[in-house]
Amino acid sequence: MSKATEALAALNNPTISDYLDLMADTESPPIYHAWSLISAASACMTRRCWFQMGPIRIMPNQFVMLVGAPGVRKSTAVAFGKSLVEDIHGMRFAPNSTGGHMQGLITAMQGRPAKADDEAINETLDAMGGINFGAITQEEEDALSGGHIENRHAIYVSEGELTSFIGMKRDDFTNFLGDQWDKSGSAEYTYQLKRERVSIPRPCLNMIGGITPKHITTYLPPQAIGQGFTSRIIMVYSEENRQIPWPEPIDEKRLAEFKRLLLWIFDTKEGPFEYTLEAKQAVKDLYSYKIKVEDARFIHYGARRQTHMLKVAMALCALRADNTITSADILDAHNLLCLTELDMAEALGDFGLSPLALAKSRVAEVLKNATFPQSLTRIITAAGSDVSQQDVRRALYEMEQIEQIVEVTLVDRNGIERTGYVWPMEANPFKRNAKISVDYLLAEIDGPRGKA
């Protein structure tokens, strides 16, 4: 059992434990499944529920990214979470592919049925005489929302691959998404498009999707950090590549229990969450908590950390089929965030790094994935053309000084010595300044030790 799995098992919430047990024979990391269930619960509350903290009304909507290398089964976890709510009458999903253009998402949020709405909704509207992309009638709104006024403009983004949804470097779109994280409790949201000013009454947006660190760098605009978009996202990173040669079928009866619970949340839960005095004290005690992420890219996330914790606590309380948040909900939310935050920097990969930080990230990636010590030339070549040799050399020096990497001596067949580097691991036999004979020819450009 991995350390992450052990930490998840220590949570108090019985529904999370039961769901992880149900999904134990799937290849998705358990932490992906935990966040998928929490996201589904938040989506089911739309904007009917909230947490009142003095004058501040905190809504349960959340943005979650499941981040990992290709093949880590991100989309599998998203798909299982989506399957729990996709048959709920009134649950509305965002268009599958917006390409980073707001019009399709705005149209869906306005309550006007879009082509990408699920088949059940389209069949209902067709029965009313066809799809109307203009003004929507009260009858159509009720068909789309299950009848509750606070559901009518609530949208759930649930995508195995987020890239087709967020588009390429769409600064305006990420700004719009960031606004929806903030404005999901407001009476109305207005936005100026090129040719018209649009209005979304009672907006609510929840989002979960899978993405790789490289795609975060490729698709998100550079301003996403400074403008606060990434601080509004729970980035759930995992390298746990579970191998299950023959997974057993999911127990449909047990799965149906979770579907009934989420249907109950969607149909029944309404109004503010109550809280115990112990829960209030727990929130106060954790107010000054500093995240254990030594990365400047998460400064803004740290400022929003308490809000994230309360959003998670609401979902955990709802998953207990309760309306009173307890100290156990607060502590579970805190501990789950602590576990997630351990690897958040890995989720962003190279995104938003300074040249030196980028060089350190590339060096770490090269050495972590190497099966033998690497020479300077090999590291410079593997680091990529967008990283200067000077930055790579400085990165190696600083990383070696703090013993993040191990410097060794490589000896080729001719007895020529060169400096090499290796990533320290528990099973690593290489010691600092050890001499290692290598049976491969080092490139002549490396030069003898001291000239590299």
Contacts in CASP RR format, 6 or more apart in sequence:
PFRMAT RR
TARGET T0000
AUTHOR 0000-0000-0000
METHOD contacts of the structure
MODEL  1
MSKATEALAALNNPTISDYLDLMADTESPPIYHAWSLISAASACMTRRCW
FQMGPIRIMPNQFVMLVGAPGVRKSTAVAFGKSLVEDIHGMRFAPNSTGG
HMQGLITAMQGRPAKADDEAINETLDAMGGINFGAITQEEEDALSGGHIE
NRHAIYVSEGELTSFIGMKRDDFTNFLGDQWDKSGSAEYTYQLKRERVSI
PRPCLNMIGGITPKHITTYLPPQAIGQGFTSRIIMVYSEENRQIPWPEPI
DEKRLAEFKRLLLWIFDTKEGPFEYTLEAKQAVKDLYSYKIKVEDARFIH
YGARRQTHMLKVAMALCALRADNTITSADILDAHNLLCLTELDMAEALGD
FGLSPLALAKSRVAEVLKNATFPQSLTRIITAAGSDVSQQDVRRALYEME
QIEQIVEVTLVDRNGIERTGYVWPMEANPFKRNAKISVDYLLAEIDGPRG
KA
1 9 0 8 1.000
2 240 0 8 1.000
4 29 0 8 1.000
4 30 0 8 1.000
4 31 0 8 1.000
4 238 0 8 1.000
4 240 0 8 1.000
4 339 0 8 1.000
5 30 0 8 1.000
7 335 0 8 1.000
7 339 0 8 1.000
8 16 0 8 1.000
8 20 0 8 1.000
8 30 0 8 1.000
8 31 0 8 1.000
8 34 0 8 1.000
8 336 0 8 1.000
8 339 0 8 1.000
9 17 0 8 1.000
9 20 0 8 1.000
10 335 0 8 1.000
11 17 0 8 1.000
11 332 0 8 1.000
11 335 0 8 1.000
11 336 0 8 1.000
12 328 0 8 1.000
12 331 0 8 1.000
12 332 0 8 1.000
13 316 0 8 1.000
13 319 0 8 1.000
13 320 0 8 1.000
13 328 0 8 1.000
13 329 0 8 1.000
13 332 0 8 1.000
14 320 0 8 1.000
15 37 0 8 1.000
15 258 0 8 1.000
15 261 0 8 1.000
15 319 0 8 1.000
15 320 0 8 1.000
16 34 0 8 1.000
16 37 0 8 1.000
16 38 0 8 1.000
16 316 0 8 1.000
16 319 0 8 1.000
16 332 0 8 1.000
18 254 0 8 1.000
18 258 0 8 1.000
19 33 0 8 1.000
19 34 0 8 1.000
19 37 0 8 1.000
19 258 0 8 1.000
20 30 0 8 1.000
20 33 0 8 1.000
20 34 0 8 1.000
22 250 0 8 1.000
22 251 0 8 1.000
22 254 0 8 1.000
22 255 0 8 1.000
22 258 0 8 1.000
23 30 0 8 1.000
23 33 0 8 1.000
23 77 0 8 1.000
23 80 0 8 1.000
23 250 0 8 1.000
24 30 0 8 1.000
25 244 0 8 1.000
25 247 0 8 1.000
25 248 0 8 1.000
25 250 0 8 1.000
26 33 0 8 1.000
26 73 0 8 1.000
26 76 0 8 1.000
26 77 0 8 1.000
26 80 0 8 1.000
26 242 0 8 1.000
26 244 0 8 1.000
26 247 0 8 1.000
26 250 0 8 1.000
27 73 0 8 1.000
27 76 0 8 1.000
27 241 0 8 1.000
27 242 0 8 1.000
27 243 0 8 1.000
27 244 0 8 1.000
27 247 0 8 1.000
28 72 0 8 1.000
28 73 0 8 1.000
28 74 0 8 1.000
28 76 0 8 1.000
28 77 0 8 1.000
28 80 0 8 1.000
28 242 0 8 1.000
29 72 0 8 1.000
29 73 0 8 1.000
29 77 0 8 1.000
29 238 0 8 1.000
29 240 0 8 1.000
29 242 0 8 1.000
31 236 0 8 1.000
31 238 0 8 1.000
31 240 0 8 1.000
31 339 0 8 1.000
31 340 0 8 1.000
32 66 0 8 1.000
32 73 0 8 1.000
32 74 0 8 1.000
32 77 0 8 1.000
32 78 0 8 1.000
32 236 0 8 1.000
32 238 0 8 1.000
33 77 0 8 1.000
33 80 0 8 1.000
33 81 0 8 1.000
34 336 0 8 1.000
35 64 0 8 1.000
35 66 0 8 1.000
35 77 0 8 1.000
35 208 0 8 1.000
35 234 0 8 1.000
35 236 0 8 1.000
35 340 0 8 1.000
36 64 0 8 1.000
36 66 0 8 1.000
36 77 0 8 1.000
36 78 0 8 1.000
36 80 0 8 1.000
36 81 0 8 1.000
36 208 0 8 1.000
37 81 0 8 1.000
37 84 0 8 1.000
37 258 0 8 1.000
37 319 0 8 1.000
38 62 0 8 1.000
38 64 0 8 1.000
38 312 0 8 1.000
38 315 0 8 1.000
38 316 0 8 1.000
38 319 0 8 1.000
39 62 0 8 1.000
39 64 0 8 1.000
39 81 0 8 1.000
39 158 0 8 1.000
39 206 0 8 1.000
39 207 0 8 1.000
39 208 0 8 1.000
39 315 0 8 1.000
40 81 0 8 1.000
40 82 0 8 1.000
40 84 0 8 1.000
40 85 0 8 1.000
40 262 0 8 1.000
41 262 0 8 1.000
41 265 0 8 1.000
41 315 0 8 1.000
41 318 0 8 1.000
41 319 0 8 1.000
42 60 0 8 1.000
42 61 0 8 1.000
42 62 0 8 1.000
42 206 0 8 1.000
42 311 0 8 1.000
42 314 0 8 1.000
42 315 0 8 1.000
43 61 0 8 1.000
43 85 0 8 1.000
43 91 0 8 1.000
43 154 0 8 1.000
43 156 0 8 1.000
43 158 0 8 1.000
43 206 0 8 1.000
44 85 0 8 1.000
44 88 0 8 1.000
44 91 0 8 1.000
44 262 0 8 1.000
44 263 0 8 1.000
44 265 0 8 1.000
44 266 0 8 1.000
44 269 0 8 1.000
44 318 0 8 1.000
45 60 0 8 1.000
45 265 0 8 1.000
45 266 0 8 1.000
45 269 0 8 1.000
45 314 0 8 1.000
45 315 0 8 1.000
45 318 0 8 1.000
46 61 0 8 1.000
46 148 0 8 1.000
46 150 0 8 1.000
46 151 0 8 1.000
46 154 0 8 1.000
46 204 0 8 1.000
46 266 0 8 1.000
47 59 0 8 1.000
47 61 0 8 1.000
47 150 0 8 1.000
47 154 0 8 1.000
47 184 0 8 1.000
47 185 0 8 1.000
47 202 0 8 1.000
47 204 0 8 1.000
48 148 0 8 1.000
48 150 0 8 1.000
48 151 0 8 1.000
48 269 0 8 1.000
48 270 0 8 1.000
48 271 0 8 1.000
49 59 0 8 1.000
49 60 0 8 1.000
49 269 0 8 1.000
49 270 0 8 1.000
49 271 0 8 1.000
49 272 0 8 1.000
49 273 0 8 1.000
49 314 0 8 1.000
49 318 0 8 1.000
50 57 0 8 1.000
50 58 0 8 1.000
50 59 0 8 1.000
50 60 0 8 1.000
50 185 0 8 1.000
50 271 0 8 1.000
50 272 0 8 1.000
50 273 0 8 1.000
50 314 0 8 1.000
51 57 0 8 1.000
51 58 0 8 1.000
51 60 0 8 1.000
51 272 0 8 1.000
51 273 0 8 1.000
51 275 0 8 1.000
51 310 0 8 1.000
51 313 0 8 1.000
51 314 0 8 1.000
51 325 0 8 1.000
52 58 0 8 1.000
52 272 0 8 1.000
52 273 0 8 1.000
53 283 0 8 1.000
53 310 0 8 1.000
57 185 0 8 1.000
58 307 0 8 1.000
58 310 0 8 1.000
58 311 0 8 1.000
58 314 0 8 1.000
59 184 0 8 1.000
59 185 0 8 1.000
59 204 0 8 1.000
59 311 0 8 1.000
60 311 0 8 1.000
60 314 0 8 1.000
60 315 0 8 1.000
60 318 0 8 1.000
61 180 0 8 1.000
61 181 0 8 1.000
61 184 0 8 1.000
61 204 0 8 1.000
61 205 0 8 1.000
61 206 0 8 1.000
61 311 0 8 1.000
62 206 0 8 1.000
62 207 0 8 1.000
62 208 0 8 1.000
62 234 0 8 1.000
62 308 0 8 1.000
62 311 0 8 1.000
62 312 0 8 1.000
62 315 0 8 1.000
63 177 0 8 1.000
63 178 0 8 1.000
63 181 0 8 1.000
63 206 0 8 1.000
63 207 0 8 1.000
63 208 0 8 1.000
63 232 0 8 1.000
63 233 0 8 1.000
63 234 0 8 1.000
64 207 0 8 1.000
64 208 0 8 1.000
64 209 0 8 1.000
64 233 0 8 1.000
64 234 0 8 1.000
64 236 0 8 1.000
65 162 0 8 1.000
65 208 0 8 1.000
65 209 0 8 1.000
65 210 0 8 1.000
65 211 0 8 1.000
65 216 0 8 1.000
65 233 0 8 1.000
65 234 0 8 1.000
65 235 0 8 1.000
65 236 0 8 1.000
65 347 0 8 1.000
66 74 0 8 1.000
66 77 0 8 1.000
66 78 0 8 1.000
66 208 0 8 1.000
66 209 0 8 1.000
66 210 0 8 1.000
66 211 0 8 1.000
66 236 0 8 1.000
66 238 0 8 1.000
67 74 0 8 1.000
67 210 0 8 1.000
67 211 0 8 1.000
67 212 0 8 1.000
67 213 0 8 1.000
67 216 0 8 1.000
67 235 0 8 1.000
67 236 0 8 1.000
67 237 0 8 1.000
67 238 0 8 1.000
67 346 0 8 1.000
67 347 0 8 1.000
68 74 0 8 1.000
68 210 0 8 1.000
68 211 0 8 1.000
68 212 0 8 1.000
68 213 0 8 1.000
68 237 0 8 1.000
68 238 0 8 1.000
68 239 0 8 1.000
68 347 0 8 1.000
69 212 0 8 1.000
69 213 0 8 1.000
69 239 0 8 1.000
69 241 0 8 1.000
70 212 0 8 1.000
71 241 0 8 1.000
72 238 0 8 1.000
72 239 0 8 1.000
72 240 0 8 1.000
72 241 0 8 1.000
73 242 0 8 1.000
74 160 0 8 1.000
74 209 0 8 1.000
74 210 0 8 1.000
74 211 0 8 1.000
75 160 0 8 1.000
75 161 0 8 1.000
75 209 0 8 1.000
75 210 0 8 1.000
78 158 0 8 1.000
78 159 0 8 1.000
78 160 0 8 1.000
78 208 0 8 1.000
78 209 0 8 1.000
78 210 0 8 1.000
79 160 0 8 1.000
80 250 0 8 1.000
81 158 0 8 1.000
82 93 0 8 1.000
82 158 0 8 1.000
83 255 0 8 1.000
84 255 0 8 1.000
84 258 0 8 1.000
84 259 0 8 1.000
84 262 0 8 1.000
85 91 0 8 1.000
85 156 0 8 1.000
85 259 0 8 1.000
85 262 0 8 1.000
85 266 0 8 1.000
86 93 0 8 1.000
86 118 0 8 1.000
87 120 0 8 1.000
87 259 0 8 1.000
88 262 0 8 1.000
88 263 0 8 1.000
88 266 0 8 1.000
89 120 0 8 1.000
89 146 0 8 1.000
90 121 0 8 1.000
90 144 0 8 1.000
90 145 0 8 1.000
90 146 0 8 1.000
90 147 0 8 1.000
90 151 0 8 1.000
90 266 0 8 1.000
91 156 0 8 1.000
91 266 0 8 1.000
92 108 0 8 1.000
92 111 0 8 1.000
92 117 0 8 1.000
92 118 0 8 1.000
92 121 0 8 1.000
92 144 0 8 1.000
92 145 0 8 1.000
92 151 0 8 1.000
92 154 0 8 1.000
92 155 0 8 1.000
92 156 0 8 1.000
93 116 0 8 1.000
93 117 0 8 1.000
93 118 0 8 1.000
93 155 0 8 1.000
93 156 0 8 1.000
93 157 0 8 1.000
93 158 0 8 1.000
94 105 0 8 1.000
94 108 0 8 1.000
94 116 0 8 1.000
94 155 0 8 1.000
94 156 0 8 1.000
94 157 0 8 1.000
94 158 0 8 1.000
94 165 0 8 1.000
94 205 0 8 1.000
94 207 0 8 1.000
95 104 0 8 1.000
95 105 0 8 1.000
95 108 0 8 1.000
95 114 0 8 1.000
95 115 0 8 1.000
95 116 0 8 1.000
95 165 0 8 1.000
96 116 0 8 1.000
96 159 0 8 1.000
96 164 0 8 1.000
96 165 0 8 1.000
97 116 0 8 1.000
97 164 0 8 1.000
97 165 0 8 1.000
98 104 0 8 1.000
98 105 0 8 1.000
98 164 0 8 1.000
98 165 0 8 1.000
98 166 0 8 1.000
98 167 0 8 1.000
98 173 0 8 1.000
99 164 0 8 1.000
99 165 0 8 1.000
99 166 0 8 1.000
99 167 0 8 1.000
99 168 0 8 1.000
99 170 0 8 1.000
100 165 0 8 1.000
100 166 0 8 1.000
100 167 0 8 1.000
100 168 0 8 1.000
100 170 0 8 1.000
100 173 0 8 1.000
101 170 0 8 1.000
101 173 0 8 1.000
102 172 0 8 1.000
102 173 0 8 1.000
102 176 0 8 1.000
102 191 0 8 1.000
102 193 0 8 1.000
103 193 0 8 1.000
104 114 0 8 1.000
105 155 0 8 1.000
105 176 0 8 1.000
106 191 0 8 1.000
106 193 0 8 1.000
106 198 0 8 1.000
106 200 0 8 1.000
107 114 0 8 1.000
107 133 0 8 1.000
108 114 0 8 1.000
108 116 0 8 1.000
108 117 0 8 1.000
108 155 0 8 1.000
109 153 0 8 1.000
109 155 0 8 1.000
109 200 0 8 1.000
109 203 0 8 1.000
109 205 0 8 1.000
110 136 0 8 1.000
110 153 0 8 1.000
110 198 0 8 1.000
110 199 0 8 1.000
110 200 0 8 1.000
111 136 0 8 1.000
111 141 0 8 1.000
111 144 0 8 1.000
111 152 0 8 1.000
111 153 0 8 1.000
112 132 0 8 1.000
112 133 0 8 1.000
112 134 0 8 1.000
112 136 0 8 1.000
113 121 0 8 1.000
113 122 0 8 1.000
113 125 0 8 1.000
113 131 0 8 1.000
113 132 0 8 1.000
113 133 0 8 1.000
113 136 0 8 1.000
113 140 0 8 1.000
113 144 0 8 1.000
117 144 0 8 1.000
121 143 0 8 1.000
121 144 0 8 1.000
122 131 0 8 1.000
124 143 0 8 1.000
125 131 0 8 1.000
125 132 0 8 1.000
125 140 0 8 1.000
125 143 0 8 1.000
125 144 0 8 1.000
128 139 0 8 1.000
128 140 0 8 1.000
128 143 0 8 1.000
132 140 0 8 1.000
136 144 0 8 1.000
141 147 0 8 1.000
141 152 0 8 1.000
144 152 0 8 1.000
145 151 0 8 1.000
145 152 0 8 1.000
145 154 0 8 1.000
148 270 0 8 1.000
149 202 0 8 1.000
150 202 0 8 1.000
150 204 0 8 1.000
151 266 0 8 1.000
152 201 0 8 1.000
152 202 0 8 1.000
153 200 0 8 1.000
153 201 0 8 1.000
153 202 0 8 1.000
153 203 0 8 1.000
153 204 0 8 1.000
154 204 0 8 1.000
154 205 0 8 1.000
154 206 0 8 1.000
155 204 0 8 1.000
155 205 0 8 1.000
155 206 0 8 1.000
156 206 0 8 1.000
156 207 0 8 1.000
157 165 0 8 1.000
157 205 0 8 1.000
157 206 0 8 1.000
157 207 0 8 1.000
157 208 0 8 1.000
157 209 0 8 1.000
158 207 0 8 1.000
158 208 0 8 1.000
158 209 0 8 1.000
159 165 0 8 1.000
159 208 0 8 1.000
159 209 0 8 1.000
159 210 0 8 1.000
160 209 0 8 1.000
160 210 0 8 1.000
161 209 0 8 1.000
161 210 0 8 1.000
161 211 0 8 1.000
162 209 0 8 1.000
162 210 0 8 1.000
162 211 0 8 1.000
162 215 0 8 1.000
162 219 0 8 1.000
163 211 0 8 1.000
163 215 0 8 1.000
163 219 0 8 1.000
166 173 0 8 1.000
166 174 0 8 1.000
166 177 0 8 1.000
166 219 0 8 1.000
166 220 0 8 1.000
167 173 0 8 1.000
167 219 0 8 1.000
168 218 0 8 1.000
168 219 0 8 1.000
169 219 0 8 1.000
169 220 0 8 1.000
169 221 0 8 1.000
170 221 0 8 1.000
171 221 0 8 1.000
171 223 0 8 1.000
171 224 0 8 1.000
171 227 0 8 1.000
174 220 0 8 1.000
174 221 0 8 1.000
174 223 0 8 1.000
174 224 0 8 1.000
174 227 0 8 1.000
174 229 0 8 1.000
175 227 0 8 1.000
175 229 0 8 1.000
176 191 0 8 1.000
177 205 0 8 1.000
177 207 0 8 1.000
177 229 0 8 1.000
178 228 0 8 1.000
178 229 0 8 1.000
178 232 0 8 1.000
179 189 0 8 1.000
179 191 0 8 1.000
180 189 0 8 1.000
180 203 0 8 1.000
180 204 0 8 1.000
180 205 0 8 1.000
181 205 0 8 1.000
181 232 0 8 1.000
182 232 0 8 1.000
183 189 0 8 1.000
183 203 0 8 1.000
184 203 0 8 1.000
184 204 0 8 1.000
184 205 0 8 1.000
185 202 0 8 1.000
185 203 0 8 1.000
185 204 0 8 1.000
186 203 0 8 1.000
187 201 0 8 1.000
187 202 0 8 1.000
188 199 0 8 1.000
188 200 0 8 1.000
188 201 0 8 1.000
188 202 0 8 1.000
188 203 0 8 1.000
189 199 0 8 1.000
189 200 0 8 1.000
189 203 0 8 1.000
190 197 0 8 1.000
190 198 0 8 1.000
190 199 0 8 1.000
190 200 0 8 1.000
191 197 0 8 1.000
191 198 0 8 1.000
191 199 0 8 1.000
191 200 0 8 1.000
192 198 0 8 1.000
211 219 0 8 1.000
213 237 0 8 1.000
213 346 0 8 1.000
213 347 0 8 1.000
213 348 0 8 1.000
213 349 0 8 1.000
213 350 0 8 1.000
213 351 0 8 1.000
214 349 0 8 1.000
214 350 0 8 1.000
216 347 0 8 1.000
216 348 0 8 1.000
216 349 0 8 1.000
216 351 0 8 1.000
217 349 0 8 1.000
217 350 0 8 1.000
217 351 0 8 1.000
217 352 0 8 1.000
220 229 0 8 1.000
220 230 0 8 1.000
220 351 0 8 1.000
222 352 0 8 1.000
224 230 0 8 1.000
224 351 0 8 1.000
225 231 0 8 1.000
225 297 0 8 1.000
225 300 0 8 1.000
225 351 0 8 1.000
225 352 0 8 1.000
226 300 0 8 1.000
228 300 0 8 1.000
230 297 0 8 1.000
230 300 0 8 1.000
230 301 0 8 1.000
230 348 0 8 1.000
231 298 0 8 1.000
231 300 0 8 1.000
231 301 0 8 1.000
231 302 0 8 1.000
231 303 0 8 1.000
231 304 0 8 1.000
232 304 0 8 1.000
234 308 0 8 1.000
234 337 0 8 1.000
234 340 0 8 1.000
235 340 0 8 1.000
235 344 0 8 1.000
235 347 0 8 1.000
235 348 0 8 1.000
236 340 0 8 1.000
236 347 0 8 1.000
237 340 0 8 1.000
237 343 0 8 1.000
237 344 0 8 1.000
237 346 0 8 1.000
237 347 0 8 1.000
238 343 0 8 1.000
239 343 0 8 1.000
239 346 0 8 1.000
261 319 0 8 1.000
261 321 0 8 1.000
264 321 0 8 1.000
265 318 0 8 1.000
265 319 0 8 1.000
265 321 0 8 1.000
269 318 0 8 1.000
269 323 0 8 1.000
273 314 0 8 1.000
273 317 0 8 1.000
273 323 0 8 1.000
273 324 0 8 1.000
273 325 0 8 1.000
274 323 0 8 1.000
274 324 0 8 1.000
274 325 0 8 1.000
275 324 0 8 1.000
275 325 0 8 1.000
275 326 0 8 1.000
276 324 0 8 1.000
276 325 0 8 1.000
276 326 0 8 1.000
276 327 0 8 1.000
278 326 0 8 1.000
278 327 0 8 1.000
279 313 0 8 1.000
279 325 0 8 1.000
279 326 0 8 1.000
279 327 0 8 1.000
279 329 0 8 1.000
279 330 0 8 1.000
281 327 0 8 1.000
282 327 0 8 1.000
282 330 0 8 1.000
282 331 0 8 1.000
282 334 0 8 1.000
283 306 0 8 1.000
283 309 0 8 1.000
283 310 0 8 1.000
283 330 0 8 1.000
286 306 0 8 1.000
286 309 0 8 1.000
286 330 0 8 1.000
286 334 0 8 1.000
287 306 0 8 1.000
289 305 0 8 1.000
289 334 0 8 1.000
290 302 0 8 1.000
291 298 0 8 1.000
291 301 0 8 1.000
291 302 0 8 1.000
291 305 0 8 1.000
291 341 0 8 1.000
292 338 0 8 1.000
292 341 0 8 1.000
292 342 0 8 1.000
293 301 0 8 1.000
293 341 0 8 1.000
293 344 0 8 1.000
293 345 0 8 1.000
294 345 0 8 1.000
295 344 0 8 1.000
295 345 0 8 1.000
295 348 0 8 1.000
297 345 0 8 1.000
297 348 0 8 1.000
297 351 0 8 1.000
297 352 0 8 1.000
297 353 0 8 1.000
298 341 0 8 1.000
298 344 0 8 1.000
298 345 0 8 1.000
301 308 0 8 1.000
301 344 0 8 1.000
305 337 0 8 1.000
308 337 0 8 1.000
309 330 0 8 1.000
309 333 0 8 1.000
309 334 0 8 1.000
309 337 0 8 1.000
310 333 0 8 1.000
312 332 0 8 1.000
312 333 0 8 1.000
312 336 0 8 1.000
312 337 0 8 1.000
313 325 0 8 1.000
313 329 0 8 1.000
313 330 0 8 1.000
313 332 0 8 1.000
313 333 0 8 1.000
314 325 0 8 1.000
316 329 0 8 1.000
316 332 0 8 1.000
316 333 0 8 1.000
317 323 0 8 1.000
317 324 0 8 1.000
317 325 0 8 1.000
317 326 0 8 1.000
317 329 0 8 1.000
320 329 0 8 1.000
349 361 0 8 1.000
350 358 0 8 1.000
350 361 0 8 1.000
350 362 0 8 1.000
353 361 0 8 1.000
355 387 0 8 1.000
355 388 0 8 1.000
355 391 0 8 1.000
356 391 0 8 1.000
356 394 0 8 1.000
356 395 0 8 1.000
356 398 0 8 1.000
358 386 0 8 1.000
358 387 0 8 1.000
358 391 0 8 1.000
359 383 0 8 1.000
359 387 0 8 1.000
359 388 0 8 1.000
359 391 0 8 1.000
359 392 0 8 1.000
359 394 0 8 1.000
359 395 0 8 1.000
360 395 0 8 1.000
360 398 0 8 1.000
360 399 0 8 1.000
362 382 0 8 1.000
362 383 0 8 1.000
362 384 0 8 1.000
362 387 0 8 1.000
362 392 0 8 1.000
362 395 0 8 1.000
363 379 0 8 1.000
363 383 0 8 1.000
363 392 0 8 1.000
363 395 0 8 1.000
363 396 0 8 1.000
363 399 0 8 1.000
363 405 0 8 1.000
363 421 0 8 1.000
364 399 0 8 1.000
364 404 0 8 1.000
364 405 0 8 1.000
364 423 0 8 1.000
366 374 0 8 1.000
366 378 0 8 1.000
366 379 0 8 1.000
366 382 0 8 1.000
366 383 0 8 1.000
367 374 0 8 1.000
367 379 0 8 1.000
367 405 0 8 1.000
367 421 0 8 1.000
367 422 0 8 1.000
367 423 0 8 1.000
368 423 0 8 1.000
370 422 0 8 1.000
370 423 0 8 1.000
372 422 0 8 1.000
372 438 0 8 1.000
373 408 0 8 1.000
373 410 0 8 1.000
373 420 0 8 1.000
373 421 0 8 1.000
373 422 0 8 1.000
373 430 0 8 1.000
373 436 0 8 1.000
373 438 0 8 1.000
374 382 0 8 1.000
374 420 0 8 1.000
374 421 0 8 1.000
374 422 0 8 1.000
375 410 0 8 1.000
375 418 0 8 1.000
375 419 0 8 1.000
375 420 0 8 1.000
375 442 0 8 1.000
375 443 0 8 1.000
375 446 0 8 1.000
375 452 0 8 1.000
376 392 0 8 1.000
376 393 0 8 1.000
376 396 0 8 1.000
376 418 0 8 1.000
376 419 0 8 1.000
376 420 0 8 1.000
376 421 0 8 1.000
376 446 0 8 1.000
376 452 0 8 1.000
377 442 0 8 1.000
377 443 0 8 1.000
377 445 0 8 1.000
377 446 0 8 1.000
377 452 0 8 1.000
378 443 0 8 1.000
379 392 0 8 1.000
379 396 0 8 1.000
379 421 0 8 1.000
380 389 0 8 1.000
380 392 0 8 1.000
383 392 0 8 1.000
396 405 0 8 1.000
396 421 0 8 1.000
399 405 0 8 1.000
400 406 0 8 1.000
400 407 0 8 1.000
400 421 0 8 1.000
403 424 0 8 1.000
403 432 0 8 1.000
404 424 0 8 1.000
405 421 0 8 1.000
405 422 0 8 1.000
405 423 0 8 1.000
405 424 0 8 1.000
406 421 0 8 1.000
406 422 0 8 1.000
406 423 0 8 1.000
406 424 0 8 1.000
406 428 0 8 1.000
406 430 0 8 1.000
406 431 0 8 1.000
406 432 0 8 1.000
407 419 0 8 1.000
407 420 0 8 1.000
407 421 0 8 1.000
407 432 0 8 1.000
407 433 0 8 1.000
408 419 0 8 1.000
408 420 0 8 1.000
408 421 0 8 1.000
408 422 0 8 1.000
408 430 0 8 1.000
408 431 0 8 1.000
408 432 0 8 1.000
408 433 0 8 1.000
408 434 0 8 1.000
408 435 0 8 1.000
408 436 0 8 1.000
409 417 0 8 1.000
409 418 0 8 1.000
409 419 0 8 1.000
409 420 0 8 1.000
409 433 0 8 1.000
409 434 0 8 1.000
409 435 0 8 1.000
409 436 0 8 1.000
409 449 0 8 1.000
410 417 0 8 1.000
410 418 0 8 1.000
410 419 0 8 1.000
410 420 0 8 1.000
410 436 0 8 1.000
410 438 0 8 1.000
410 442 0 8 1.000
411 417 0 8 1.000
411 435 0 8 1.000
411 436 0 8 1.000
411 437 0 8 1.000
411 438 0 8 1.000
412 418 0 8 1.000
412 438 0 8 1.000
412 441 0 8 1.000
412 442 0 8 1.000
413 439 0 8 1.000
413 441 0 8 1.000
416 442 0 8 1.000
416 447 0 8 1.000
416 448 0 8 1.000
416 449 0 8 1.000
417 435 0 8 1.000
417 448 0 8 1.000
417 449 0 8 1.000
418 442 0 8 1.000
418 446 0 8 1.000
418 447 0 8 1.000
418 448 0 8 1.000
418 449 0 8 1.000
418 452 0 8 1.000
419 449 0 8 1.000
419 450 0 8 1.000
419 452 0 8 1.000
422 428 0 8 1.000
422 430 0 8 1.000
430 436 0 8 1.000
446 452 0 8 1.000
END
